[in-house]
């Protein structure tokens, strides 16, 4: 099963929460803490480049 961030979220807040949740899952999978850096900068990058309003 392949997971992507391309889901049909209804609004920007839900989309941003979804991006944070999925990013945290990836960080946990690789035993990284989903707080502080580099998590915050990763979420900012994803929101800026992949989430279109």
mmCIF entry with sequence, helices, sheets and N, C-alpha, C, O atoms, coordinates in Angstrom:
data_MODEL
# 
_entry.id   MODEL 
# 
_entity.id                         1 
_entity.type                       polymer 
_entity.pdbx_number_of_molecules   1 
# 
_entity_poly.entity_id                      1 
_entity_poly.type                           'polypeptide(L)' 
_entity_poly.nstd_linkage                   no 
_entity_poly.nstd_monomer                   no 
_entity_poly.pdbx_seq_one_letter_code       
;(UNK)(UNK)(UNK)(UNK)(UNK)(UNK)(UNK)(UNK)(UNK)(UNK)(UNK)(UNK)(UNK)(UNK)(UNK)(UNK)
(UNK)(UNK)(UNK)(UNK)(UNK)(UNK)(UNK)(UNK)(UNK)(UNK)(UNK)(UNK)(UNK)(UNK)(UNK)(UNK)
(UNK)(UNK)(UNK)(UNK)(UNK)(UNK)(UNK)(UNK)(UNK)(UNK)(UNK)(UNK)(UNK)(UNK)(UNK)(UNK)
(UNK)(UNK)(UNK)(UNK)(UNK)
;
_entity_poly.pdbx_seq_one_letter_code_can   XXXXXXXXXXXXXXXXXXXXXXXXXXXXXXXXXXXXXXXXXXXXXXXXXXXXX 
_entity_poly.pdbx_strand_id                 A 
# 
loop_
_entity_poly_seq.entity_id 
_entity_poly_seq.num 
_entity_poly_seq.mon_id 
_entity_poly_seq.hetero 
1 1  UNK n 
1 2  UNK n 
1 3  UNK n 
1 4  UNK n 
1 5  UNK n 
1 6  UNK n 
1 7  UNK n 
1 8  UNK n 
1 9  UNK n 
1 10 UNK n 
1 11 UNK n 
1 12 UNK n 
1 13 UNK n 
1 14 UNK n 
1 15 UNK n 
1 16 UNK n 
1 17 UNK n 
1 18 UNK n 
1 19 UNK n 
1 20 UNK n 
1 21 UNK n 
1 22 UNK n 
1 23 UNK n 
1 24 UNK n 
1 25 UNK n 
1 26 UNK n 
1 27 UNK n 
1 28 UNK n 
1 29 UNK n 
1 30 UNK n 
1 31 UNK n 
1 32 UNK n 
1 33 UNK n 
1 34 UNK n 
1 35 UNK n 
1 36 UNK n 
1 37 UNK n 
1 38 UNK n 
1 39 UNK n 
1 40 UNK n 
1 41 UNK n 
1 42 UNK n 
1 43 UNK n 
1 44 UNK n 
1 45 UNK n 
1 46 UNK n 
1 47 UNK n 
1 48 UNK n 
1 49 UNK n 
1 50 UNK n 
1 51 UNK n 
1 52 UNK n 
1 53 UNK n 
# 
_struct_asym.id          A 
_struct_asym.entity_id   1 
# 
loop_
_struct_conf.conf_type_id 
_struct_conf.id 
_struct_conf.pdbx_PDB_helix_id 
_struct_conf.beg_label_comp_id 
_struct_conf.beg_label_asym_id 
_struct_conf.beg_label_seq_id 
_struct_conf.pdbx_beg_PDB_ins_code 
_struct_conf.end_label_comp_id 
_struct_conf.end_label_asym_id 
_struct_conf.end_label_seq_id 
_struct_conf.pdbx_end_PDB_ins_code 
_struct_conf.beg_auth_comp_id 
_struct_conf.beg_auth_asym_id 
_struct_conf.beg_auth_seq_id 
_struct_conf.end_auth_comp_id 
_struct_conf.end_auth_asym_id 
_struct_conf.end_auth_seq_id 
_struct_conf.pdbx_PDB_helix_class 
_struct_conf.details 
_struct_conf.pdbx_PDB_helix_length 
HELX_P HELX_P1 AA1 UNK A 12 ? UNK A 29 ? UNK A 12 UNK A 29 1 ? 18 
HELX_P HELX_P2 AA2 UNK A 39 ? UNK A 49 ? UNK A 39 UNK A 49 1 ? 11 
# 
_struct_conf_type.id          HELX_P 
_struct_conf_type.criteria    ? 
_struct_conf_type.reference   ? 
# 
loop_
_atom_site.group_PDB 
_atom_site.id 
_atom_site.type_symbol 
_atom_site.label_atom_id 
_atom_site.label_alt_id 
_atom_site.label_comp_id 
_atom_site.label_asym_id 
_atom_site.label_entity_id 
_atom_site.label_seq_id 
_atom_site.pdbx_PDB_ins_code 
_atom_site.Cartn_x 
_atom_site.Cartn_y 
_atom_site.Cartn_z 
_atom_site.occupancy 
_atom_site.B_iso_or_equiv 
_atom_site.pdbx_formal_charge 
_atom_site.auth_seq_id 
_atom_site.auth_comp_id 
_atom_site.auth_asym_id 
_atom_site.auth_atom_id 
_atom_site.pdbx_PDB_model_num 
ATOM 1   N N  . UNK A 1 1  ? 0.844   -1.179 0.000  1.00 0.00 ? 1  UNK A N  1 
ATOM 2   C CA . UNK A 1 1  ? 0.000   0.000  0.000  1.00 0.00 ? 1  UNK A CA 1 
ATOM 3   C C  . UNK A 1 1  ? 0.888   1.239  0.000  1.00 0.00 ? 1  UNK A C  1 
ATOM 4   O O  . UNK A 1 1  ? 1.805   1.352  0.813  1.00 0.00 ? 1  UNK A O  1 
ATOM 5   N N  . UNK A 1 2  ? 0.620   2.149  -0.893 1.00 0.00 ? 2  UNK A N  1 
ATOM 6   C CA . UNK A 1 2  ? 1.384   3.378  -0.995 1.00 0.00 ? 2  UNK A CA 1 
ATOM 7   C C  . UNK A 1 2  ? 0.559   4.531  -0.462 1.00 0.00 ? 2  UNK A C  1 
ATOM 8   O O  . UNK A 1 2  ? -0.586  4.721  -0.873 1.00 0.00 ? 2  UNK A O  1 
ATOM 9   N N  . UNK A 1 3  ? 1.128   5.300  0.444  1.00 0.00 ? 3  UNK A N  1 
ATOM 10  C CA . UNK A 1 3  ? 0.452   6.466  0.994  1.00 0.00 ? 3  UNK A CA 1 
ATOM 11  C C  . UNK A 1 3  ? 1.007   7.719  0.357  1.00 0.00 ? 3  UNK A C  1 
ATOM 12  O O  . UNK A 1 3  ? 2.213   7.847  0.145  1.00 0.00 ? 3  UNK A O  1 
ATOM 13  N N  . UNK A 1 4  ? 0.122   8.629  0.058  1.00 0.00 ? 4  UNK A N  1 
ATOM 14  C CA . UNK A 1 4  ? 0.555   9.912  -0.486 1.00 0.00 ? 4  UNK A CA 1 
ATOM 15  C C  . UNK A 1 4  ? -0.174  11.020 0.248  1.00 0.00 ? 4  UNK A C  1 
ATOM 16  O O  . UNK A 1 4  ? -1.127  10.764 0.984  1.00 0.00 ? 4  UNK A O  1 
ATOM 17  N N  . UNK A 1 5  ? 0.266   12.236 0.051  1.00 0.00 ? 5  UNK A N  1 
ATOM 18  C CA . UNK A 1 5  ? -0.396  13.380 0.662  1.00 0.00 ? 5  UNK A CA 1 
ATOM 19  C C  . UNK A 1 5  ? -1.543  13.885 -0.206 1.00 0.00 ? 5  UNK A C  1 
ATOM 20  O O  . UNK A 1 5  ? -2.245  14.817 0.185  1.00 0.00 ? 5  UNK A O  1 
ATOM 21  N N  . UNK A 1 6  ? -1.742  13.291 -1.362 1.00 0.00 ? 6  UNK A N  1 
ATOM 22  C CA . UNK A 1 6  ? -2.791  13.741 -2.279 1.00 0.00 ? 6  UNK A CA 1 
ATOM 23  C C  . UNK A 1 6  ? -4.137  13.142 -1.873 1.00 0.00 ? 6  UNK A C  1 
ATOM 24  O O  . UNK A 1 6  ? -4.610  12.189 -2.492 1.00 0.00 ? 6  UNK A O  1 
ATOM 25  N N  . UNK A 1 7  ? -4.737  13.690 -0.854 1.00 0.00 ? 7  UNK A N  1 
ATOM 26  C CA . UNK A 1 7  ? -6.061  13.269 -0.408 1.00 0.00 ? 7  UNK A CA 1 
ATOM 27  C C  . UNK A 1 7  ? -7.014  14.430 -0.552 1.00 0.00 ? 7  UNK A C  1 
ATOM 28  O O  . UNK A 1 7  ? -6.590  15.584 -0.607 1.00 0.00 ? 7  UNK A O  1 
ATOM 29  N N  . UNK A 1 8  ? -8.275  14.137 -0.614 1.00 0.00 ? 8  UNK A N  1 
ATOM 30  C CA . UNK A 1 8  ? -9.288  15.176 -0.821 1.00 0.00 ? 8  UNK A CA 1 
ATOM 31  C C  . UNK A 1 8  ? -9.752  15.750 0.507  1.00 0.00 ? 8  UNK A C  1 
ATOM 32  O O  . UNK A 1 8  ? -10.854 15.441 0.960  1.00 0.00 ? 8  UNK A O  1 
ATOM 33  N N  . UNK A 1 9  ? -8.936  16.575 1.136  1.00 0.00 ? 9  UNK A N  1 
ATOM 34  C CA . UNK A 1 9  ? -9.357  17.232 2.366  1.00 0.00 ? 9  UNK A CA 1 
ATOM 35  C C  . UNK A 1 9  ? -10.240 18.416 2.012  1.00 0.00 ? 9  UNK A C  1 
ATOM 36  O O  . UNK A 1 9  ? -10.050 19.056 0.978  1.00 0.00 ? 9  UNK A O  1 
ATOM 37  N N  . UNK A 1 10 ? -11.198 18.699 2.870  1.00 0.00 ? 10 UNK A N  1 
ATOM 38  C CA . UNK A 1 10 ? -12.190 19.723 2.565  1.00 0.00 ? 10 UNK A CA 1 
ATOM 39  C C  . UNK A 1 10 ? -11.673 21.152 2.692  1.00 0.00 ? 10 UNK A C  1 
ATOM 40  O O  . UNK A 1 10 ? -12.092 22.029 1.937  1.00 0.00 ? 10 UNK A O  1 
ATOM 41  N N  . UNK A 1 11 ? -10.776 21.394 3.630  1.00 0.00 ? 11 UNK A N  1 
ATOM 42  C CA . UNK A 1 11 ? -10.326 22.772 3.822  1.00 0.00 ? 11 UNK A CA 1 
ATOM 43  C C  . UNK A 1 11 ? -8.833  22.820 4.150  1.00 0.00 ? 11 UNK A C  1 
ATOM 44  O O  . UNK A 1 11 ? -8.203  21.792 4.396  1.00 0.00 ? 11 UNK A O  1 
ATOM 45  N N  . UNK A 1 12 ? -8.290  24.024 4.149  1.00 0.00 ? 12 UNK A N  1 
ATOM 46  C CA . UNK A 1 12 ? -6.855  24.198 4.350  1.00 0.00 ? 12 UNK A CA 1 
ATOM 47  C C  . UNK A 1 12 ? -6.401  23.736 5.730  1.00 0.00 ? 12 UNK A C  1 
ATOM 48  O O  . UNK A 1 12 ? -5.321  23.158 5.852  1.00 0.00 ? 12 UNK A O  1 
ATOM 49  N N  . UNK A 1 13 ? -7.203  23.978 6.782  1.00 0.00 ? 13 UNK A N  1 
ATOM 50  C CA . UNK A 1 13 ? -6.803  23.548 8.130  1.00 0.00 ? 13 UNK A CA 1 
ATOM 51  C C  . UNK A 1 13 ? -6.705  22.033 8.220  1.00 0.00 ? 13 UNK A C  1 
ATOM 52  O O  . UNK A 1 13 ? -5.748  21.502 8.784  1.00 0.00 ? 13 UNK A O  1 
ATOM 53  N N  . UNK A 1 14 ? -7.681  21.344 7.672  1.00 0.00 ? 14 UNK A N  1 
ATOM 54  C CA . UNK A 1 14 ? -7.649  19.881 7.685  1.00 0.00 ? 14 UNK A CA 1 
ATOM 55  C C  . UNK A 1 14 ? -6.484  19.362 6.861  1.00 0.00 ? 14 UNK A C  1 
ATOM 56  O O  . UNK A 1 14 ? -5.850  18.374 7.231  1.00 0.00 ? 14 UNK A O  1 
ATOM 57  N N  . UNK A 1 15 ? -6.200  20.017 5.754  1.00 0.00 ? 15 UNK A N  1 
ATOM 58  C CA . UNK A 1 15 ? -5.083  19.613 4.898  1.00 0.00 ? 15 UNK A CA 1 
ATOM 59  C C  . UNK A 1 15 ? -3.755  19.787 5.630  1.00 0.00 ? 15 UNK A C  1 
ATOM 60  O O  . UNK A 1 15 ? -2.886  18.919 5.550  1.00 0.00 ? 15 UNK A O  1 
ATOM 61  N N  . UNK A 1 16 ? -3.591  20.908 6.346  1.00 0.00 ? 16 UNK A N  1 
ATOM 62  C CA . UNK A 1 16 ? -2.357  21.141 7.097  1.00 0.00 ? 16 UNK A CA 1 
ATOM 63  C C  . UNK A 1 16 ? -2.211  20.149 8.245  1.00 0.00 ? 16 UNK A C  1 
ATOM 64  O O  . UNK A 1 16 ? -1.114  19.648 8.491  1.00 0.00 ? 16 UNK A O  1 
ATOM 65  N N  . UNK A 1 17 ? -3.306  19.860 8.951  1.00 0.00 ? 17 UNK A N  1 
ATOM 66  C CA . UNK A 1 17 ? -3.254  18.851 10.022 1.00 0.00 ? 17 UNK A CA 1 
ATOM 67  C C  . UNK A 1 17 ? -2.889  17.488 9.457  1.00 0.00 ? 17 UNK A C  1 
ATOM 68  O O  . UNK A 1 17 ? -2.118  16.742 10.059 1.00 0.00 ? 17 UNK A O  1 
ATOM 69  N N  . UNK A 1 18 ? -3.445  17.172 8.301  1.00 0.00 ? 18 UNK A N  1 
ATOM 70  C CA . UNK A 1 18 ? -3.133  15.899 7.654  1.00 0.00 ? 18 UNK A CA 1 
ATOM 71  C C  . UNK A 1 18 ? -1.671  15.803 7.276  1.00 0.00 ? 18 UNK A C  1 
ATOM 72  O O  . UNK A 1 18 ? -1.042  14.763 7.468  1.00 0.00 ? 18 UNK A O  1 
ATOM 73  N N  . UNK A 1 19 ? -1.129  16.880 6.741  1.00 0.00 ? 19 UNK A N  1 
ATOM 74  C CA . UNK A 1 19 ? 0.291   16.887 6.372  1.00 0.00 ? 19 UNK A CA 1 
ATOM 75  C C  . UNK A 1 19 ? 1.162   16.704 7.606  1.00 0.00 ? 19 UNK A C  1 
ATOM 76  O O  . UNK A 1 19 ? 2.149   15.969 7.563  1.00 0.00 ? 19 UNK A O  1 
ATOM 77  N N  . UNK A 1 20 ? 0.808   17.365 8.705  1.00 0.00 ? 20 UNK A N  1 
ATOM 78  C CA . UNK A 1 20 ? 1.571   17.211 9.953  1.00 0.00 ? 20 UNK A CA 1 
ATOM 79  C C  . UNK A 1 20 ? 1.477   15.779 10.487 1.00 0.00 ? 20 UNK A C  1 
ATOM 80  O O  . UNK A 1 20 ? 2.472   15.214 10.941 1.00 0.00 ? 20 UNK A O  1 
ATOM 81  N N  . UNK A 1 21 ? 0.286   15.205 10.428 1.00 0.00 ? 21 UNK A N  1 
ATOM 82  C CA . UNK A 1 21 ? 0.081   13.849 10.940 1.00 0.00 ? 21 UNK A CA 1 
ATOM 83  C C  . UNK A 1 21 ? 0.890   12.831 10.130 1.00 0.00 ? 21 UNK A C  1 
ATOM 84  O O  . UNK A 1 21 ? 1.564   11.975 10.702 1.00 0.00 ? 21 UNK A O  1 
ATOM 85  N N  . UNK A 1 22 ? 0.821   12.926 8.808  1.00 0.00 ? 22 UNK A N  1 
ATOM 86  C CA . UNK A 1 22 ? 1.543   11.988 7.955  1.00 0.00 ? 22 UNK A CA 1 
ATOM 87  C C  . UNK A 1 22 ? 3.054   12.164 8.106  1.00 0.00 ? 22 UNK A C  1 
ATOM 88  O O  . UNK A 1 22 ? 3.796   11.182 8.136  1.00 0.00 ? 22 UNK A O  1 
ATOM 89  N N  . UNK A 1 23 ? 3.505   13.408 8.201  1.00 0.00 ? 23 UNK A N  1 
ATOM 90  C CA . UNK A 1 23 ? 4.935   13.662 8.391  1.00 0.00 ? 23 UNK A CA 1 
ATOM 91  C C  . UNK A 1 23 ? 5.406   13.094 9.721  1.00 0.00 ? 23 UNK A C  1 
ATOM 92  O O  . UNK A 1 23 ? 6.494   12.524 9.800  1.00 0.00 ? 23 UNK A O  1 
ATOM 93  N N  . UNK A 1 24 ? 4.599   13.244 10.769 1.00 0.00 ? 24 UNK A N  1 
ATOM 94  C CA . UNK A 1 24 ? 4.951   12.678 12.081 1.00 0.00 ? 24 UNK A CA 1 
ATOM 95  C C  . UNK A 1 24 ? 5.045   11.153 12.004 1.00 0.00 ? 24 UNK A C  1 
ATOM 96  O O  . UNK A 1 24 ? 5.922   10.554 12.627 1.00 0.00 ? 24 UNK A O  1 
ATOM 97  N N  . UNK A 1 25 ? 4.148   10.522 11.242 1.00 0.00 ? 25 UNK A N  1 
ATOM 98  C CA . UNK A 1 25 ? 4.207   9.063  11.080 1.00 0.00 ? 25 UNK A CA 1 
ATOM 99  C C  . UNK A 1 25 ? 5.524   8.645  10.428 1.00 0.00 ? 25 UNK A C  1 
ATOM 100 O O  . UNK A 1 25 ? 6.144   7.667  10.846 1.00 0.00 ? 25 UNK A O  1 
ATOM 101 N N  . UNK A 1 26 ? 5.946   9.381  9.413  1.00 0.00 ? 26 UNK A N  1 
ATOM 102 C CA . UNK A 1 26 ? 7.202   9.056  8.735  1.00 0.00 ? 26 UNK A CA 1 
ATOM 103 C C  . UNK A 1 26 ? 8.382   9.250  9.685  1.00 0.00 ? 26 UNK A C  1 
ATOM 104 O O  . UNK A 1 26 ? 9.286   8.416  9.731  1.00 0.00 ? 26 UNK A O  1 
ATOM 105 N N  . UNK A 1 27 ? 8.377   10.345 10.440 1.00 0.00 ? 27 UNK A N  1 
ATOM 106 C CA . UNK A 1 27 ? 9.459   10.580 11.396 1.00 0.00 ? 27 UNK A CA 1 
ATOM 107 C C  . UNK A 1 27 ? 9.516   9.461  12.431 1.00 0.00 ? 27 UNK A C  1 
ATOM 108 O O  . UNK A 1 27 ? 10.601  8.982  12.762 1.00 0.00 ? 27 UNK A O  1 
ATOM 109 N N  . UNK A 1 28 ? 8.374   9.043  12.941 1.00 0.00 ? 28 UNK A N  1 
ATOM 110 C CA . UNK A 1 28 ? 8.358   7.956  13.938 1.00 0.00 ? 28 UNK A CA 1 
ATOM 111 C C  . UNK A 1 28 ? 8.854   6.644  13.341 1.00 0.00 ? 28 UNK A C  1 
ATOM 112 O O  . UNK A 1 28 ? 9.539   5.874  14.014 1.00 0.00 ? 28 UNK A O  1 
ATOM 113 N N  . UNK A 1 29 ? 8.513   6.389  12.090 1.00 0.00 ? 29 UNK A N  1 
ATOM 114 C CA . UNK A 1 29 ? 8.947   5.157  11.433 1.00 0.00 ? 29 UNK A CA 1 
ATOM 115 C C  . UNK A 1 29 ? 10.474  5.070  11.414 1.00 0.00 ? 29 UNK A C  1 
ATOM 116 O O  . UNK A 1 29 ? 11.041  3.985  11.537 1.00 0.00 ? 29 UNK A O  1 
ATOM 117 N N  . UNK A 1 30 ? 11.131  6.220  11.259 1.00 0.00 ? 30 UNK A N  1 
ATOM 118 C CA . UNK A 1 30 ? 12.592  6.246  11.220 1.00 0.00 ? 30 UNK A CA 1 
ATOM 119 C C  . UNK A 1 30 ? 13.198  6.652  12.558 1.00 0.00 ? 30 UNK A C  1 
ATOM 120 O O  . UNK A 1 30 ? 14.354  7.068  12.636 1.00 0.00 ? 30 UNK A O  1 
ATOM 121 N N  . UNK A 1 31 ? 12.389  6.523  13.611 1.00 0.00 ? 31 UNK A N  1 
ATOM 122 C CA . UNK A 1 31 ? 12.816  6.770  14.987 1.00 0.00 ? 31 UNK A CA 1 
ATOM 123 C C  . UNK A 1 31 ? 13.348  8.186  15.206 1.00 0.00 ? 31 UNK A C  1 
ATOM 124 O O  . UNK A 1 31 ? 14.323  8.386  15.930 1.00 0.00 ? 31 UNK A O  1 
ATOM 125 N N  . UNK A 1 32 ? 12.705  9.154  14.579 1.00 0.00 ? 32 UNK A N  1 
ATOM 126 C CA . UNK A 1 32 ? 13.006  10.564 14.795 1.00 0.00 ? 32 UNK A CA 1 
ATOM 127 C C  . UNK A 1 32 ? 11.855  11.175 15.570 1.00 0.00 ? 32 UNK A C  1 
ATOM 128 O O  . UNK A 1 32 ? 10.705  10.765 15.406 1.00 0.00 ? 32 UNK A O  1 
ATOM 129 N N  . UNK A 1 33 ? 12.153  12.141 16.405 1.00 0.00 ? 33 UNK A N  1 
ATOM 130 C CA . UNK A 1 33 ? 11.094  12.792 17.179 1.00 0.00 ? 33 UNK A CA 1 
ATOM 131 C C  . UNK A 1 33 ? 10.355  13.808 16.308 1.00 0.00 ? 33 UNK A C  1 
ATOM 132 O O  . UNK A 1 33 ? 10.981  14.652 15.667 1.00 0.00 ? 33 UNK A O  1 
ATOM 133 N N  . UNK A 1 34 ? 9.019   13.725 16.286 1.00 0.00 ? 34 UNK A N  1 
ATOM 134 C CA . UNK A 1 34 ? 8.253   14.670 15.466 1.00 0.00 ? 34 UNK A CA 1 
ATOM 135 C C  . UNK A 1 34 ? 7.979   15.987 16.180 1.00 0.00 ? 34 UNK A C  1 
ATOM 136 O O  . UNK A 1 34 ? 6.838   16.446 16.223 1.00 0.00 ? 34 UNK A O  1 
ATOM 137 N N  . UNK A 1 35 ? 9.006   16.585 16.732 1.00 0.00 ? 35 UNK A N  1 
ATOM 138 C CA . UNK A 1 35 ? 8.908   17.902 17.379 1.00 0.00 ? 35 UNK A CA 1 
ATOM 139 C C  . UNK A 1 35 ? 10.179  18.677 17.060 1.00 0.00 ? 35 UNK A C  1 
ATOM 140 O O  . UNK A 1 35 ? 11.238  18.086 16.849 1.00 0.00 ? 35 UNK A O  1 
ATOM 141 N N  . UNK A 1 36 ? 10.072  19.986 17.027 1.00 0.00 ? 36 UNK A N  1 
ATOM 142 C CA . UNK A 1 36 ? 11.255  20.816 16.791 1.00 0.00 ? 36 UNK A CA 1 
ATOM 143 C C  . UNK A 1 36 ? 11.802  20.636 15.389 1.00 0.00 ? 36 UNK A C  1 
ATOM 144 O O  . UNK A 1 36 ? 11.070  20.298 14.459 1.00 0.00 ? 36 UNK A O  1 
ATOM 145 N N  . UNK A 1 37 ? 13.095  20.868 15.252 1.00 0.00 ? 37 UNK A N  1 
ATOM 146 C CA . UNK A 1 37 ? 13.756  20.708 13.957 1.00 0.00 ? 37 UNK A CA 1 
ATOM 147 C C  . UNK A 1 37 ? 14.266  19.287 13.839 1.00 0.00 ? 37 UNK A C  1 
ATOM 148 O O  . UNK A 1 37 ? 14.680  18.739 14.861 1.00 0.00 ? 37 UNK A O  1 
ATOM 149 N N  . UNK A 1 38 ? 14.274  18.657 12.715 1.00 0.00 ? 38 UNK A N  1 
ATOM 150 C CA . UNK A 1 38 ? 13.919  19.121 11.376 1.00 0.00 ? 38 UNK A CA 1 
ATOM 151 C C  . UNK A 1 38 ? 12.439  18.951 11.031 1.00 0.00 ? 38 UNK A C  1 
ATOM 152 O O  . UNK A 1 38 ? 12.030  19.248 9.909  1.00 0.00 ? 38 UNK A O  1 
ATOM 153 N N  . UNK A 1 39 ? 11.633  18.477 11.982 1.00 0.00 ? 39 UNK A N  1 
ATOM 154 C CA . UNK A 1 39 ? 10.205  18.253 11.713 1.00 0.00 ? 39 UNK A CA 1 
ATOM 155 C C  . UNK A 1 39 ? 9.510   19.536 11.263 1.00 0.00 ? 39 UNK A C  1 
ATOM 156 O O  . UNK A 1 39 ? 8.805   19.534 10.254 1.00 0.00 ? 39 UNK A O  1 
ATOM 157 N N  . UNK A 1 40 ? 9.701   20.631 12.000 1.00 0.00 ? 40 UNK A N  1 
ATOM 158 C CA . UNK A 1 40 ? 9.019   21.884 11.667 1.00 0.00 ? 40 UNK A CA 1 
ATOM 159 C C  . UNK A 1 40 ? 9.373   22.369 10.262 1.00 0.00 ? 40 UNK A C  1 
ATOM 160 O O  . UNK A 1 40 ? 8.491   22.766 9.500  1.00 0.00 ? 40 UNK A O  1 
ATOM 161 N N  . UNK A 1 41 ? 10.648  22.337 9.923  1.00 0.00 ? 41 UNK A N  1 
ATOM 162 C CA . UNK A 1 41 ? 11.044  22.805 8.594  1.00 0.00 ? 41 UNK A CA 1 
ATOM 163 C C  . UNK A 1 41 ? 10.539  21.874 7.499  1.00 0.00 ? 41 UNK A C  1 
ATOM 164 O O  . UNK A 1 41 ? 10.252  22.328 6.391  1.00 0.00 ? 41 UNK A O  1 
ATOM 165 N N  . UNK A 1 42 ? 10.428  20.595 7.786  1.00 0.00 ? 42 UNK A N  1 
ATOM 166 C CA . UNK A 1 42 ? 9.874   19.648 6.822  1.00 0.00 ? 42 UNK A CA 1 
ATOM 167 C C  . UNK A 1 42 ? 8.409   19.957 6.543  1.00 0.00 ? 42 UNK A C  1 
ATOM 168 O O  . UNK A 1 42 ? 7.982   19.958 5.389  1.00 0.00 ? 42 UNK A O  1 
ATOM 169 N N  . UNK A 1 43 ? 7.637   20.219 7.600  1.00 0.00 ? 43 UNK A N  1 
ATOM 170 C CA . UNK A 1 43 ? 6.215   20.541 7.441  1.00 0.00 ? 43 UNK A CA 1 
ATOM 171 C C  . UNK A 1 43 ? 6.053   21.859 6.676  1.00 0.00 ? 43 UNK A C  1 
ATOM 172 O O  . UNK A 1 43 ? 5.196   21.960 5.799  1.00 0.00 ? 43 UNK A O  1 
ATOM 173 N N  . UNK A 1 44 ? 6.857   22.852 6.995  1.00 0.00 ? 44 UNK A N  1 
ATOM 174 C CA . UNK A 1 44 ? 6.788   24.130 6.288  1.00 0.00 ? 44 UNK A CA 1 
ATOM 175 C C  . UNK A 1 44 ? 7.078   23.932 4.803  1.00 0.00 ? 44 UNK A C  1 
ATOM 176 O O  . UNK A 1 44 ? 6.400   24.513 3.956  1.00 0.00 ? 44 UNK A O  1 
ATOM 177 N N  . UNK A 1 45 ? 8.080   23.116 4.486  1.00 0.00 ? 45 UNK A N  1 
ATOM 178 C CA . UNK A 1 45 ? 8.425   22.855 3.092  1.00 0.00 ? 45 UNK A CA 1 
ATOM 179 C C  . UNK A 1 45 ? 7.272   22.162 2.365  1.00 0.00 ? 45 UNK A C  1 
ATOM 180 O O  . UNK A 1 45 ? 6.930   22.537 1.243  1.00 0.00 ? 45 UNK A O  1 
ATOM 181 N N  . UNK A 1 46 ? 6.678   21.159 2.998  1.00 0.00 ? 46 UNK A N  1 
ATOM 182 C CA . UNK A 1 46 ? 5.566   20.428 2.391  1.00 0.00 ? 46 UNK A CA 1 
ATOM 183 C C  . UNK A 1 46 ? 4.383   21.363 2.155  1.00 0.00 ? 46 UNK A C  1 
ATOM 184 O O  . UNK A 1 46 ? 3.771   21.342 1.088  1.00 0.00 ? 46 UNK A O  1 
ATOM 185 N N  . UNK A 1 47 ? 4.065   22.184 3.155  1.00 0.00 ? 47 UNK A N  1 
ATOM 186 C CA . UNK A 1 47 ? 2.946   23.111 3.004  1.00 0.00 ? 47 UNK A CA 1 
ATOM 187 C C  . UNK A 1 47 ? 3.204   24.121 1.887  1.00 0.00 ? 47 UNK A C  1 
ATOM 188 O O  . UNK A 1 47 ? 2.279   24.484 1.161  1.00 0.00 ? 47 UNK A O  1 
ATOM 189 N N  . UNK A 1 48 ? 4.437   24.573 1.742  1.00 0.00 ? 48 UNK A N  1 
ATOM 190 C CA . UNK A 1 48 ? 4.752   25.586 0.738  1.00 0.00 ? 48 UNK A CA 1 
ATOM 191 C C  . UNK A 1 48 ? 4.791   25.020 -0.679 1.00 0.00 ? 48 UNK A C  1 
ATOM 192 O O  . UNK A 1 48 ? 4.415   25.705 -1.630 1.00 0.00 ? 48 UNK A O  1 
ATOM 193 N N  . UNK A 1 49 ? 5.241   23.778 -0.825 1.00 0.00 ? 49 UNK A N  1 
ATOM 194 C CA . UNK A 1 49 ? 5.481   23.253 -2.162 1.00 0.00 ? 49 UNK A CA 1 
ATOM 195 C C  . UNK A 1 49 ? 4.473   22.213 -2.632 1.00 0.00 ? 49 UNK A C  1 
ATOM 196 O O  . UNK A 1 49 ? 4.361   21.989 -3.837 1.00 0.00 ? 49 UNK A O  1 
ATOM 197 N N  . UNK A 1 50 ? 3.741   21.576 -1.741 1.00 0.00 ? 50 UNK A N  1 
ATOM 198 C CA . UNK A 1 50 ? 2.876   20.478 -2.161 1.00 0.00 ? 50 UNK A CA 1 
ATOM 199 C C  . UNK A 1 50 ? 1.399   20.683 -1.843 1.00 0.00 ? 50 UNK A C  1 
ATOM 200 O O  . UNK A 1 50 ? 0.551   20.029 -2.450 1.00 0.00 ? 50 UNK A O  1 
ATOM 201 N N  . UNK A 1 51 ? 1.072   21.564 -0.916 1.00 0.00 ? 51 UNK A N  1 
ATOM 202 C CA . UNK A 1 51 ? -0.329  21.779 -0.577 1.00 0.00 ? 51 UNK A CA 1 
ATOM 203 C C  . UNK A 1 51 ? -0.812  23.053 -1.250 1.00 0.00 ? 51 UNK A C  1 
ATOM 204 O O  . UNK A 1 51 ? -0.387  24.154 -0.900 1.00 0.00 ? 51 UNK A O  1 
ATOM 205 N N  . UNK A 1 52 ? -1.680  22.896 -2.193 1.00 0.00 ? 52 UNK A N  1 
ATOM 206 C CA . UNK A 1 52 ? -2.183  24.024 -2.967 1.00 0.00 ? 52 UNK A CA 1 
ATOM 207 C C  . UNK A 1 52 ? -3.568  24.376 -2.465 1.00 0.00 ? 52 UNK A C  1 
ATOM 208 O O  . UNK A 1 52 ? -4.426  23.503 -2.341 1.00 0.00 ? 52 UNK A O  1 
ATOM 209 N N  . UNK A 1 53 ? -3.793  25.648 -2.176 1.00 0.00 ? 53 UNK A N  1 
ATOM 210 C CA . UNK A 1 53 ? -5.115  26.083 -1.729 1.00 0.00 ? 53 UNK A CA 1 
ATOM 211 C C  . UNK A 1 53 ? -6.052  26.264 -2.897 1.00 0.00 ? 53 UNK A C  1 
ATOM 212 O O  . UNK A 1 53 ? -7.213  26.628 -2.707 1.00 0.00 ? 53 UNK A O  1 
# 
